[in-house]
Amino acid sequence: MTAYLRAVAILLALANLALIIWPLPALQEIVLMATIGLFILHCSQVGTRWLNPFFLFSLTATMFLAGRFLGAQIVDYLDYNRADWFIYGLIEPDELSIALGAIGLFLSGVMLPLPRFSPLAVDRNEGFRRYSTALAIVLLPFFLYRALENLRIYQAGSYLDLYLGSSPGGPLYNLGGWFIIAVFAVLASRPRLIYILVFFMLGMAFCVFESITGARGIPLAYLIMLCWLAVTTLRIRVPFWGFAASLVVLVLFADFLGRSRVGLATDFDPLLISRSVVNFLYSQGTTLLFMVGVTENLDKFSWIDALGSTFALFMDMARALFPWHDADSMRIFGVETLSLSHRVASLTNPKMYDAGMGIGGSAVGEAMLYSIYVGPWIAGVFTGCIMRWLYAIAHRGAPGLFFFSYTFSFLLLVPRETQLYFIVPAIKALIFLAAFWLLKKVDDKLRHRRLPKRHGDRADVSPGTPA
């Protein structure tokens, strides 16, 4: 980051901080627009190409955090000042200004740790490709089983029933979810073109079947990083118009998927493409409503709740594995969980929460519990440091590129999830690398045993016999 851009980022951070202390909604809009513009510009310049993972992160972060704000700026019929999910009616201007200021602080913080990165050296690794392909072939039947189960359940029930826990689970079903990890590993080895095409199509199929029975975020994040990984390994220079067209197709697919799952009309009208894109951008920005909910209920939380929300992902996983008391209803879970997204949803609209609906979450909202003034900025700096660390790992050959691309898929979702959302996929990637290493060791030993021993080797000479 140049000294000039760094100075501008710091000035924008200070401006957002000042508007949190002294809320001025009209001025906050201008400052946030400037922050978003600088954020996207900087992320497009940190790599040797404008199409890099950090640029993709800037787009997803902007969509999740400021989608409602930007959608309302583009068209007149949308109004981000009026809440329509969990919170209804006009939002208090001061609360809205504080939420927008926190978003600006987070984006300003992300920019600071990101320097201009060196290009990735993508070299072919036949060993990594061979063992990753073997693991993918082993996992393929489980993926097919998972896909058929997803399709069967989708045809049998409503989306809300699926979302509330009707997915089958079980060891066979869960093993099928590991197939996408093998797809990332194969593509990261920079194999021949036929391997890239086959596994990229399998990865796309995995994302489609995952999308029909669960939240769209993770499958679409997979799809984004699979596209980037394929383009990187093939060394293709994507023109901006091609990227924009792909982005529109992805948005239309996500919009169609969202409508079909809840029974809305799915008729395609080419004349309404721009309207569909803007509506999708606006609908994905409900994170702003979550942050307004956090702002409204700040007096109900302490720094202990902030710590709990940061590590809620792991605590709730342990709770599910070792339940110490019954928690059958959503109402009980909403009170007892450490997850801030559940707690805010249960506080802002208990009736909708009891019906199984959610308001989403955000690492920015979690950071506001630590400090409304500097918490979001620190969360942004932390996220930028994690991205920088992951990119350093990506330079360590095919295994590093695999670890980076798979883990970064979940980092794309941090603006609408918990701060440590990437930890579990990072652990999964390490387990996969351990399986790869074990398979390589076993194969090396078998190869060594199959090698014929030469008659003149010293190992064939019996003790005490002159060589």
C-alpha positions as CSV (number, residue, x, y, z in Angstrom):
1,M,0.0,0.0,0.0
2,T,1.5,3.3,-1.0
3,A,2.0,6.0,1.6
4,Y,-0.6,8.2,-0.1
5,L,-3.3,5.5,0.0
6,R,-2.4,4.6,3.5
7,A,-2.8,8.2,4.6
8,V,-6.2,8.4,2.9
9,A,-7.3,5.1,4.5
10,I,-6.3,6.4,7.9
11,L,-8.2,9.7,7.3
12,L,-11.3,7.8,6.2
13,A,-11.1,5.6,9.3
14,L,-10.9,8.8,11.5
15,A,-13.8,10.3,9.6
16,N,-15.9,7.1,10.2
17,L,-14.9,7.2,13.9
18,A,-15.9,10.8,14.2
19,L,-19.3,10.0,12.7
20,I,-19.9,7.2,15.2
21,I,-19.2,9.6,18.0
22,W,-21.2,12.5,16.5
23,P,-23.7,10.8,14.1
24,L,-24.5,12.8,10.9
25,P,-26.3,10.4,8.5
26,A,-26.0,12.7,5.4
27,L,-22.3,13.1,5.8
28,Q,-21.9,9.4,6.7
29,E,-23.2,8.4,3.3
30,I,-20.5,10.4,1.6
31,V,-17.7,9.1,3.8
32,L,-18.9,5.4,3.4
33,M,-19.1,5.8,-0.4
34,A,-15.5,7.1,-0.4
35,T,-14.4,4.3,1.9
36,I,-15.9,1.6,-0.3
37,G,-14.4,3.1,-3.5
38,L,-10.9,3.2,-2.0
39,F,-11.3,-0.3,-0.5
40,I,-12.2,-1.9,-3.9
41,L,-9.6,0.2,-5.7
42,H,-6.8,-0.9,-3.3
43,C,-7.8,-4.5,-3.3
44,S,-7.7,-4.6,-7.1
45,Q,-4.1,-3.2,-7.1
46,V,-2.4,-5.4,-4.4
47,G,-1.8,-8.3,-6.8
48,T,-0.1,-8.4,-10.1
49,R,-3.5,-8.8,-11.7
50,W,-6.7,-6.9,-10.9
51,L,-8.6,-10.2,-10.6
52,N,-7.1,-11.5,-7.4
53,P,-8.6,-13.0,-4.2
54,F,-8.4,-9.7,-2.4
55,F,-10.5,-8.0,-5.1
56,L,-13.0,-10.8,-4.8
57,F,-13.1,-10.3,-1.0
58,S,-13.7,-6.6,-1.5
59,L,-16.8,-7.4,-3.6
60,T,-18.3,-9.9,-1.2
61,A,-17.5,-7.7,1.8
62,T,-19.2,-4.7,0.1
63,M,-22.2,-6.8,-0.9
64,F,-22.8,-8.2,2.6
65,L,-22.1,-5.1,4.6
66,A,-23.3,-2.3,2.3
67,G,-25.5,-4.1,-0.2
68,R,-28.7,-2.4,1.0
69,F,-26.9,1.0,1.2
70,L,-25.6,0.7,-2.4
71,G,-28.8,-0.7,-3.8
72,A,-30.7,2.3,-2.4
73,Q,-28.2,4.6,-4.0
74,I,-28.6,3.0,-7.4
75,V,-32.4,2.9,-7.7
76,D,-35.1,5.2,-6.2
77,Y,-37.6,2.5,-5.2
78,L,-35.3,1.0,-2.5
79,D,-34.8,2.6,0.9
80,Y,-32.1,1.4,3.2
81,N,-33.4,3.6,6.0
82,R,-36.5,1.4,6.3
83,A,-36.0,-2.0,7.7
84,D,-38.0,-5.0,6.4
85,W,-36.5,-8.0,8.0
86,F,-36.7,-8.8,11.8
87,I,-36.7,-5.0,12.4
88,Y,-39.6,-3.1,10.7
89,G,-40.2,0.5,9.9
90,L,-37.8,3.5,9.8
91,I,-34.5,3.0,11.5
92,E,-33.3,5.6,14.0
93,P,-30.9,7.9,12.1
94,D,-28.3,7.8,14.8
95,E,-28.3,4.0,15.0
96,L,-28.0,3.8,11.3
97,S,-25.1,6.2,11.2
98,I,-23.3,4.2,13.9
99,A,-23.8,1.0,11.9
100,L,-22.5,2.5,8.7
101,G,-19.6,4.1,10.5
102,A,-18.6,0.6,11.9
103,I,-18.7,-0.8,8.3
104,G,-16.4,2.0,7.2
105,L,-14.0,1.4,10.1
106,F,-13.9,-2.3,9.2
107,L,-13.1,-1.7,5.5
108,S,-10.5,0.9,6.4
109,G,-8.8,-1.6,8.7
110,V,-8.7,-4.4,6.1
111,M,-6.7,-2.2,3.7
112,L,-3.8,-1.4,6.0
113,P,-2.0,-4.8,6.3
114,L,-2.3,-5.5,2.5
115,P,0.9,-4.6,0.6
116,R,1.5,-5.2,-3.1
117,F,2.0,-9.0,-3.3
118,S,4.4,-10.8,-5.6
119,P,2.9,-13.2,-8.2
120,L,2.1,-16.8,-7.4
121,A,4.5,-19.3,-8.9
122,V,2.1,-22.0,-10.1
123,D,4.1,-25.0,-11.0
124,R,2.9,-28.5,-11.9
125,N,3.1,-31.0,-9.1
126,E,2.4,-34.5,-10.4
127,G,2.8,-36.1,-7.0
128,F,0.3,-33.9,-5.4
129,R,-2.0,-34.3,-8.4
130,R,-1.8,-38.1,-8.3
131,Y,-2.5,-38.5,-4.6
132,S,-5.2,-35.8,-4.5
133,T,-6.9,-37.5,-7.5
134,A,-6.8,-40.8,-5.6
135,L,-8.4,-39.3,-2.6
136,A,-11.0,-37.6,-4.9
137,I,-11.9,-41.0,-6.5
138,V,-12.3,-42.5,-3.0
139,L,-14.6,-39.7,-2.0
140,L,-16.6,-39.6,-5.3
141,P,-19.2,-42.3,-4.3
142,F,-19.9,-40.4,-1.1
143,F,-20.4,-37.2,-3.0
144,L,-22.8,-39.0,-5.3
145,Y,-24.7,-40.3,-2.3
146,R,-24.8,-36.8,-0.8
147,A,-26.0,-35.3,-4.1
148,L,-28.8,-37.8,-4.4
149,E,-29.9,-37.3,-0.8
150,N,-29.9,-33.5,-1.3
151,L,-32.0,-33.9,-4.4
152,R,-34.5,-36.3,-2.8
153,I,-34.9,-34.0,0.3
154,Y,-35.3,-30.9,-1.9
155,Q,-38.1,-32.5,-3.9
156,A,-39.8,-33.8,-0.7
157,G,-40.0,-30.6,1.5
158,S,-40.0,-26.9,1.7
159,Y,-36.8,-24.9,2.0
160,L,-37.5,-23.8,5.6
161,D,-38.0,-27.4,6.7
162,L,-34.6,-28.2,5.2
163,Y,-33.0,-25.2,6.8
164,L,-34.3,-26.1,10.2
165,G,-32.5,-29.5,10.2
166,S,-34.0,-32.0,7.8
167,S,-30.7,-32.7,6.2
168,P,-29.8,-36.4,6.6
169,G,-26.3,-36.2,8.2
170,G,-24.6,-39.4,9.0
171,P,-21.0,-40.5,8.2
172,L,-21.6,-41.3,4.6
173,Y,-23.3,-38.0,3.9
174,N,-20.6,-36.0,5.8
175,L,-17.8,-37.8,3.9
176,G,-19.4,-36.6,0.7
177,G,-18.8,-33.0,1.9
178,W,-15.1,-33.6,1.8
179,F,-15.1,-34.2,-1.9
180,I,-14.9,-30.5,-2.6
181,I,-11.7,-30.3,-0.7
182,A,-10.2,-32.9,-3.0
183,V,-11.4,-30.9,-6.0
184,F,-9.5,-27.8,-4.7
185,A,-6.4,-30.0,-4.2
186,V,-6.4,-31.4,-7.7
187,L,-6.9,-27.9,-9.3
188,A,-4.1,-26.5,-7.1
189,S,-1.6,-29.1,-8.5
190,R,-1.9,-27.4,-11.9
191,P,-2.7,-30.7,-13.7
192,R,-3.3,-31.2,-17.5
193,L,-6.3,-29.5,-19.1
194,I,-8.5,-32.6,-19.0
195,Y,-8.1,-32.8,-15.2
196,I,-8.9,-29.2,-14.8
197,L,-12.1,-29.4,-16.9
198,V,-13.3,-32.6,-15.3
199,F,-12.7,-31.6,-11.7
200,F,-14.0,-28.0,-12.2
201,M,-17.3,-29.4,-13.6
202,L,-17.5,-31.8,-10.6
203,G,-16.9,-28.9,-8.3
204,M,-19.6,-26.9,-10.0
205,A,-22.0,-29.9,-9.6
206,F,-21.1,-30.1,-5.9
207,C,-21.9,-26.4,-5.4
208,V,-25.3,-26.7,-7.2
209,F,-26.4,-29.7,-5.2
210,E,-25.3,-28.1,-1.9
211,S,-27.2,-24.9,-2.8
212,I,-30.6,-26.6,-3.1
213,T,-30.7,-27.7,0.5
214,G,-28.9,-25.1,2.5
215,A,-27.7,-21.6,2.7
216,R,-26.2,-20.3,-0.6
217,G,-23.2,-18.6,0.9
218,I,-20.8,-21.4,1.2
219,P,-21.5,-23.1,-2.2
220,L,-21.2,-19.7,-4.0
221,A,-18.0,-18.9,-2.1
222,Y,-16.6,-22.3,-3.3
223,L,-17.7,-21.5,-6.8
224,I,-16.0,-18.1,-6.8
225,M,-12.7,-19.6,-5.6
226,L,-12.9,-22.6,-7.9
227,C,-13.2,-20.1,-10.8
228,W,-10.2,-18.1,-9.6
229,L,-8.2,-21.3,-9.0
230,A,-8.9,-22.6,-12.5
231,V,-8.1,-19.2,-14.1
232,T,-4.8,-19.1,-12.1
233,T,-3.7,-22.6,-12.9
234,L,-4.5,-22.1,-16.6
235,R,-2.8,-18.7,-16.6
236,I,-5.7,-17.1,-18.3
237,R,-6.0,-13.3,-18.4
238,V,-9.7,-12.5,-17.9
239,P,-11.0,-9.2,-19.5
240,F,-13.1,-7.0,-17.3
241,W,-16.2,-7.5,-19.5
242,G,-15.8,-11.3,-19.2
243,F,-15.6,-11.0,-15.4
244,A,-18.6,-8.7,-15.3
245,A,-20.6,-11.1,-17.5
246,S,-19.7,-14.1,-15.2
247,L,-20.6,-12.0,-12.2
248,V,-24.1,-11.2,-13.6
249,V,-24.6,-14.9,-14.5
250,L,-23.7,-15.9,-10.9
251,V,-26.0,-13.3,-9.4
252,L,-28.9,-14.4,-11.6
253,F,-28.3,-18.0,-10.7
254,A,-28.3,-17.2,-7.0
255,D,-31.4,-15.0,-7.4
256,F,-33.2,-17.8,-9.3
257,L,-32.1,-20.4,-6.7
258,G,-33.3,-18.2,-3.8
259,R,-36.7,-17.6,-5.5
260,S,-37.3,-21.3,-6.4
261,R,-36.5,-22.5,-2.9
262,V,-39.3,-20.3,-1.3
263,G,-41.8,-20.8,-4.1
264,L,-41.6,-17.3,-5.8
265,A,-41.9,-16.8,-9.5
266,T,-38.7,-17.8,-11.4
267,D,-39.6,-16.5,-14.9
268,F,-36.6,-15.1,-16.7
269,D,-37.0,-11.7,-18.4
270,P,-33.9,-10.4,-20.2
271,L,-35.2,-6.8,-19.8
272,L,-35.2,-7.1,-16.0
273,I,-31.6,-8.3,-15.6
274,S,-30.3,-5.1,-14.1
275,R,-33.3,-5.0,-11.7
276,S,-32.6,-8.6,-10.6
277,V,-28.9,-7.7,-10.0
278,V,-29.8,-4.6,-7.9
279,N,-32.5,-6.5,-6.0
280,F,-30.0,-9.3,-5.2
281,L,-27.4,-6.8,-4.0
282,Y,-30.0,-5.2,-1.8
283,S,-31.3,-8.5,-0.4
284,Q,-27.9,-9.7,0.5
285,G,-27.2,-6.6,2.6
286,T,-29.3,-7.6,5.5
287,T,-26.1,-7.7,7.6
288,L,-26.8,-3.9,8.0
289,L,-30.0,-4.8,9.8
290,F,-28.1,-7.2,12.1
291,M,-25.7,-4.4,13.0
292,V,-28.6,-2.0,13.7
293,G,-29.9,-4.8,16.0
294,V,-26.6,-4.9,17.7
295,T,-26.5,-1.2,18.1
296,E,-30.0,-1.2,19.6
297,N,-29.1,-3.8,22.2
298,L,-25.5,-2.8,23.1
299,D,-26.6,-2.2,26.7
300,K,-27.5,-5.8,27.0
301,F,-24.0,-7.1,26.2
302,S,-20.6,-6.9,27.9
303,W,-17.1,-7.7,26.9
304,I,-17.6,-11.3,28.2
305,D,-20.4,-11.6,25.6
306,A,-17.9,-10.3,23.0
307,L,-15.5,-13.1,23.9
308,G,-18.2,-15.6,23.8
309,S,-19.5,-14.5,20.4
310,T,-16.0,-14.7,19.0
311,F,-15.5,-18.3,20.1
312,A,-19.2,-19.3,19.8
313,L,-18.6,-21.5,16.8
314,F,-16.4,-23.8,18.8
315,M,-18.4,-23.7,22.0
316,D,-21.7,-24.5,20.1
317,M,-20.0,-27.4,18.3
318,A,-18.9,-28.8,21.7
319,R,-22.4,-28.2,23.0
320,A,-23.8,-30.2,20.1
321,L,-21.4,-33.1,20.7
322,F,-21.7,-33.1,24.5
323,P,-25.1,-31.7,25.4
324,W,-25.3,-31.1,29.1
325,H,-29.1,-30.3,29.1
326,D,-32.0,-30.3,26.8
327,A,-32.5,-27.4,24.4
328,D,-35.3,-28.5,22.1
329,S,-36.8,-25.1,21.1
330,M,-35.2,-22.3,19.2
331,R,-36.2,-20.0,22.1
332,I,-34.1,-21.8,24.6
333,F,-31.2,-22.0,22.2
334,G,-31.4,-18.3,21.4
335,V,-31.0,-17.5,25.1
336,E,-28.3,-20.1,25.9
337,T,-26.1,-19.9,22.8
338,L,-23.1,-17.7,22.7
339,S,-23.7,-16.9,19.0
340,L,-24.4,-13.2,18.6
341,S,-26.5,-13.7,15.4
342,H,-28.9,-16.0,17.3
343,R,-29.0,-13.7,20.4
344,V,-29.7,-10.6,18.4
345,A,-32.3,-12.3,16.3
346,S,-34.1,-13.6,19.5
347,L,-34.0,-10.1,21.0
348,T,-35.1,-8.1,18.0
349,N,-38.0,-10.3,16.8
350,P,-38.7,-13.4,19.0
351,K,-41.7,-14.5,16.9
352,M,-39.7,-14.8,13.7
353,Y,-36.8,-16.4,15.5
354,D,-39.0,-19.0,17.1
355,A,-40.3,-19.8,13.6
356,G,-36.7,-20.7,12.6
357,M,-35.7,-17.5,10.7
358,G,-32.5,-15.7,11.1
359,I,-31.1,-12.2,10.7
360,G,-27.6,-13.2,9.8
361,G,-24.4,-12.2,11.6
362,S,-21.1,-10.3,11.0
363,A,-17.6,-10.1,12.4
364,V,-18.2,-6.3,12.5
365,G,-21.1,-6.6,14.8
366,E,-19.1,-8.9,17.1
367,A,-16.3,-6.4,17.2
368,M,-18.7,-3.7,18.3
369,L,-19.3,-5.5,21.5
370,Y,-15.6,-5.0,22.4
371,S,-15.6,-1.4,21.6
372,I,-18.0,0.5,19.3
373,Y,-15.3,3.0,18.5
374,V,-12.2,0.9,17.7
375,G,-13.5,-2.7,17.7
376,P,-14.6,-2.8,14.0
377,W,-11.3,-1.3,12.9
378,I,-9.3,-3.9,14.8
379,A,-11.5,-6.6,13.3
380,G,-10.6,-5.3,9.9
381,V,-6.9,-5.2,10.6
382,F,-7.1,-8.7,11.9
383,T,-8.9,-9.9,8.8
384,G,-6.3,-8.2,6.6
385,C,-3.5,-9.9,8.5
386,I,-5.1,-13.3,8.1
387,M,-5.4,-12.7,4.3
388,R,-1.8,-11.7,4.2
389,W,-0.7,-14.8,6.1
390,L,-2.8,-17.1,3.9
391,Y,-1.3,-15.6,0.7
392,A,2.2,-16.2,2.1
393,I,1.3,-19.9,2.5
394,A,0.0,-19.9,-1.1
395,H,3.6,-19.4,-2.3
396,R,4.6,-22.8,-0.8
397,G,3.9,-24.8,-3.9
398,A,0.7,-26.8,-4.7
399,P,-0.1,-27.8,-1.1
400,G,0.1,-24.1,-0.1
401,L,-2.1,-22.9,-3.0
402,F,-4.6,-25.6,-2.1
403,F,-4.7,-24.5,1.6
404,F,-5.0,-20.9,0.6
405,S,-7.8,-21.3,-2.0
406,Y,-10.0,-23.6,0.1
407,T,-9.6,-21.6,3.4
408,F,-10.1,-18.3,1.6
409,S,-13.5,-19.5,0.4
410,F,-14.7,-19.1,4.0
411,L,-12.8,-15.9,4.6
412,L,-15.0,-14.4,1.8
413,L,-17.9,-14.9,4.2
414,V,-16.4,-13.4,7.4
415,P,-18.2,-10.0,6.8
416,R,-21.5,-11.9,7.4
417,E,-20.3,-14.6,9.7
418,T,-18.2,-14.9,12.9
419,Q,-14.6,-13.6,12.9
420,L,-13.0,-17.0,13.2
421,Y,-15.3,-18.6,10.6
422,F,-12.2,-19.7,8.6
423,I,-10.7,-21.8,11.4
424,V,-12.7,-25.0,10.9
425,P,-12.0,-25.2,7.1
426,A,-8.4,-24.5,7.8
427,I,-8.3,-27.5,10.1
428,K,-10.1,-29.6,7.4
429,A,-7.5,-28.6,4.9
430,L,-4.7,-29.6,7.3
431,I,-6.4,-33.0,7.8
432,F,-6.5,-33.5,4.0
433,L,-2.8,-32.6,3.7
434,A,-2.1,-35.1,6.5
435,A,-4.0,-37.8,4.5
436,F,-2.0,-36.8,1.4
437,W,1.3,-37.1,3.3
438,L,0.3,-40.5,4.8
439,L,-0.8,-41.8,1.4
440,K,2.5,-40.7,-0.1
441,K,4.5,-42.4,2.7
442,V,2.6,-45.7,2.2
443,D,3.1,-45.5,-1.6
444,D,6.8,-44.8,-1.2
445,K,7.3,-47.8,1.1
446,L,5.4,-50.0,-1.3
447,R,7.5,-48.8,-4.2
448,H,10.7,-49.4,-2.3
449,R,9.7,-53.0,-1.5
450,R,8.8,-53.7,-5.1
451,L,12.3,-52.5,-6.3
452,P,14.5,-55.5,-7.1
453,K,17.6,-55.7,-4.9
454,R,20.9,-55.6,-6.8
455,H,23.3,-58.5,-6.2
456,G,26.3,-56.3,-5.4
457,D,24.6,-54.1,-2.7
458,R,26.3,-54.0,0.6
459,A,22.9,-54.8,2.2
460,D,23.2,-58.3,0.6
461,V,26.6,-59.0,2.2
462,S,26.4,-61.1,5.3
463,P,28.1,-59.9,8.5
464,G,31.8,-60.9,8.7
465,T,32.2,-61.4,5.0
466,P,34.6,-59.1,3.1
467,A,32.7,-56.8,0.8
